[in-house]
Amino acid sequence: MTTTLSPDTARQIVPPEERYAAELAFLAAYDDGPRPPAWRLTPRAVVTFVMGSDGRALRLPEGAETPEGVPRRLTVEGKFVGDRSLVERCVVTLAGERGLLLVGEPGTA
């Protein structure tokens, strides 16, 4: 007997863009600075997304257009434990349309 799984039940994990959709939408509304071509977030918002907001709640600016379902305040959880300046350099490299190669010990990804 063959069973067909729906796309939702066939996934092993939830993709990050779905898991963190609320944080990404909030950060897009939070920072109205310039964005590199084809980016939805500013480089500063990308660093905040990766490193977190250091436990403090970020508040949308007054008059900011809030998409439906996006909170006015949000504490962004960190997704990387490491040096913030390393993440900043990576984001700047990517924003400048240059390639980025991350190298490390095998098995540490």
DRENMITI-499378 format. One record per residue: z, x, y of N, C-alpha, C in turn. Coordinates in steps of 0.001 Angstrom, whole numbers, padded with zeros to 6 digits. Last residue first. Layout:
! residues N
[[Z X Y] [Z X Y] [Z X Y]],
...
This chain:
! residues 109
[[011317 029155 022910] [010673 028124 023721] [011335 026787 023531]],
[[012178 031170 021331] [013089 030738 022395] [012505 029625 023242]],
[[010476 032270 019455] [011431 031256 019015] [012375 030756 020081]],
[[010219 035536 020833] [009708 034501 019924] [010817 033541 019496]],
[[011082 035983 024253] [011349 036295 022859] [010799 035184 021972]],
[[008332 035388 026543] [009731 035528 026160] [009861 035904 024704]],
[[006352 034438 029261] [006506 035306 028105] [007984 035435 027797]],
[[004082 032325 030764] [005498 032555 030508] [005626 033333 029208]],
[[001675 032469 033124] [001928 032795 031729] [003402 033108 031583]],
[[-000347 030638 035202] [001029 031063 034973] [001209 031283 033482]],
[[-003005 030833 037627] [-002506 030641 036269] [-001087 031168 036145]],
[[-003028 029213 040796] [-003141 030410 039967] [-002584 030089 038591]],
[[-002713 027322 042792] [-003848 027210 041880] [-004098 028494 041101]],
[[-000347 027331 044128] [-001424 028145 044688] [-002650 028194 043800]],
[[001284 025979 042433] [000820 025271 043636] [-000329 026025 044296]],
[[001891 027989 040585] [001060 026859 040173] [000502 026097 041368]],
[[003488 029652 042230] [002285 030174 041578] [001349 029039 041183]],
[[005557 027896 042874] [004704 028432 043945] [003401 028971 043361]],
[[006663 027543 040322] [006071 026395 041020] [005147 026868 042138]],
[[007613 030153 039791] [006630 029515 038907] [005913 028368 039615]],
[[009493 030472 041838] [008320 031353 041787] [007226 030761 040899]],
[[011348 028476 041086] [010656 028396 042378] [009405 029264 042382]],
[[012239 029511 038650] [011509 028237 038661] [010735 028095 039970]],
[[013533 031791 039650] [012446 031932 038679] [011591 030663 038660]],
[[015540 030691 041223] [014466 031439 041886] [013286 031672 040939]],
[[017287 029601 039332] [016490 028704 040176] [015321 029445 040829]],
[[017748 030709 036091] [017690 031130 037484] [016751 030224 038288]],
[[018944 028120 033895] [018460 029454 034203] [018436 029673 035698]],
[[018185 025459 032123] [019369 026249 032450] [018882 027670 032662]],
[[016560 022488 032867] [016406 023914 032572] [017679 024619 032994]],
[[017008 020026 033775] [016319 020111 032493] [016128 021549 032046]],
[[019528 018187 035492] [018792 019422 035262] [018173 019445 033876]],
[[019176 014904 036871] [019771 015804 035887] [018887 017040 035707]],
[[019679 013608 040021] [018663 014147 039115] [019333 015138 038171]],
[[020962 010668 041074] [021358 012033 040754] [020385 012538 039699]],
[[019866 008465 043602] [019723 008957 042234] [020237 010384 042140]],
[[019290 005471 045454] [020052 006715 045257] [019910 007146 043803]],
[[017594 003366 045194] [017665 003991 046522] [018426 005316 046464]],
[[015522 003229 042182] [016780 003089 042919] [016717 003773 044282]],
[[012666 001397 041407] [013167 002726 041771] [014444 002560 042583]],
[[011612 -001114 041004] [012367 -000511 039916] [012923 000868 040210]],
[[008821 -000676 043086] [009650 -001603 042315] [010325 -000870 041154]],
[[009108 001981 045529] [008392 001248 044481] [009348 000367 043682]],
[[009906 001948 048838] [010511 002077 047518] [009705 001287 046498]],
[[009183 003761 051638] [008685 002697 050776] [009207 002938 049362]],
[[011761 004485 053915] [010867 004965 052858] [010451 003796 051978]],
[[013634 003623 055705] [012252 003228 055944] [011276 003726 054891]],
[[015676 006428 055229] [015547 005081 055793] [014075 004797 056068]],
[[015115 008313 052199] [015207 008192 053655] [015055 006745 054102]],
[[017153 007986 049274] [015847 007838 049914] [016019 007717 051418]],
[[019491 010413 048298] [019269 009084 048875] [017894 009056 049535]],
[[020949 011957 045490] [019944 012000 046548] [019696 010578 047016]],
[[024130 012978 044551] [023175 011868 044574] [022232 012036 045757]],
[[024751 016082 042929] [024871 015206 044099] [023776 014138 044056]],
[[024340 017804 040810] [025388 016797 040698] [025540 015880 041893]],
[[022078 019314 041438] [023409 019945 041481] [024541 018920 041496]],
[[019738 018047 040831] [020227 017936 042213] [021658 018454 042348]],
[[017440 019992 038762] [018443 018967 039029] [018915 019013 040469]],
[[015357 021636 038005] [016692 022230 038115] [017798 021201 038335]],
[[013115 019885 037891] [013397 020821 036798] [014848 021283 036821]],
[[013291 018398 040292] [013151 017722 039001] [013556 018644 037852]],
[[013365 020447 042195] [014519 019551 042054] [014467 018829 040713]],
[[010780 021453 041828] [011937 022317 041560] [013190 021462 041375]],
[[009357 019191 042670] [009188 019694 041300] [010368 020576 040918]],
[[010065 019024 045341] [010499 017957 044439] [010361 018383 042976]],
[[008761 021329 046288] [010225 021219 046401] [010770 020150 045453]],
[[006047 020646 045862] [006665 021748 045113] [008199 021698 045155]],
[[005822 017034 045640] [005778 018270 046411] [006361 019392 045555]],
[[003935 015155 043208] [005189 015590 043828] [004934 016816 044688]],
[[001419 014830 042264] [002124 013618 042700] [003419 013949 043417]],
[[-001490 016773 042880] [-000060 016734 042528] [000525 015432 043044]],
[[-004095 017012 043813] [-003886 016370 042504] [-002432 016381 042041]],
[[-003331 019692 045988] [-004335 018751 045481] [-004020 018310 044049]],
[[000207 019727 046877] [-001044 020398 046495] [-002044 019368 045962]],
[[001609 017825 049536] [001457 018035 048096] [000173 018818 047836]],
[[003969 017856 052224] [002603 018042 051708] [002603 018358 050214]],
[[006755 015453 051983] [006079 016671 052425] [004682 016789 051833]],
[[008451 013405 051339] [007135 013047 051871] [006382 014255 052414]],
[[010551 012760 048777] [010028 013882 049559] [008619 013558 050027]],
[[011026 010204 047572] [012079 010936 048284] [011518 011996 049230]],
[[008906 009307 046076] [009246 008560 047291] [010217 009342 048172]],
[[008965 011209 044053] [007714 011008 044787] [007970 010265 046094]],
[[011548 010832 043074] [011237 012073 043784] [009927 011971 044561]],
[[011213 008283 041843] [012172 008471 042928] [011811 009709 043744]],
[[009346 008875 039857] [008998 007906 040905] [009927 008057 042100]],
[[010882 010702 038334] [009620 011123 038941] [009201 010179 040068]],
[[013040 009084 037510] [013284 010271 038337] [012006 010704 039044]],
[[011650 007158 035978] [012430 006735 037150] [012699 007920 038075]],
[[010493 008734 033914] [009647 007999 034861] [010406 007591 036117]],
[[011411 010306 031842] [011915 010581 033185] [011112 009851 034265]],
[[010047 009245 029633] [011508 009390 029599] [012090 009555 030998]],
[[007369 009487 030399] [007964 008164 030210] [009485 008241 030268]],
[[007022 012194 030598] [006604 011381 031743] [007077 009943 031615]],
[[007882 013098 028043] [008727 013303 029231] [008327 012435 030423]],
[[007480 010752 025335] [006927 011763 026229] [007770 011887 027502]],
[[009850 010423 022770] [009281 009773 023952] [008727 010867 024861]],
[[008977 011471 019442] [009801 011534 020649] [009083 010807 021779]],
[[007296 010506 017484] [008561 011108 017083] [009523 011198 018260]],
[[005382 007521 017272] [005834 008682 018038] [007160 009200 017508]],
[[004795 005189 015980] [004285 006416 015383] [004787 007662 016108]],
[[005610 003049 017466] [006454 003428 016333] [006001 004727 015688]],
[[003592 002915 019414] [004987 003091 019825] [005872 003545 018674]],
[[001191 002480 017988] [001386 003740 018720] [002839 003978 019123]],
[[002091 001071 014775] [001646 000917 016157] [001883 002236 016881]],
[[000932 001944 011574] [001982 002002 012586] [001383 001791 013961]],
[[000026 000350 008681] [-000470 000873 009946] [000649 000805 010966]],
[[000400 001163 005304] [000906 000457 006484] [000367 001141 007724]],
[[-000895 000638 002124] [-000991 001403 003361] [-000460 000562 004507]],
[[000000 000844 -001168] [000000 000000 000000] [000000 000894 001238]],
